[in-house]
Amino acid sequence: ESFVSAAEEGTHLDAGWPNTCYGVSKLGLIALTRVMARDEAAAATPDGLAVSFASVDPGFCATDQNNNQGHVPAAQGATTAATLAAAGDQGGGAGMSGRHFYEGREMSWTYGVPLA
């Protein structure tokens, strides 16, 4: 509601919101990832099994969604997600749960500078 009100008033940028609904939806997915990671960690089974959650930004990939105008090949954009999925299979995914990744690196969810 806050974004919609600010966008209707033309003050959304001043309020710190992204310039598009798409940007707000991405922010929502990153937040959901963090919440699900927190909740799943609290609900881990006695044998230590848990689900890992991470969000990945593939970059501006050339796909049908943008009429292939992206500058990143789709296969390259999928690399980080595939790497995280493989790490989860090998037990490395739990330490990455709740984090956000771009181009193989952990990023701040606010897109400041890489964290690693």
Secondary structure by P-SEA (a helix, b strand, c coil): caaaaaaaacccccccccccaaaaaaaaaaaaaaaaaaaaaaaccccbbbbbbbbbcccccccccccccccccccccaaaaaaaaaaaaacccccccccccccccccccccccccc
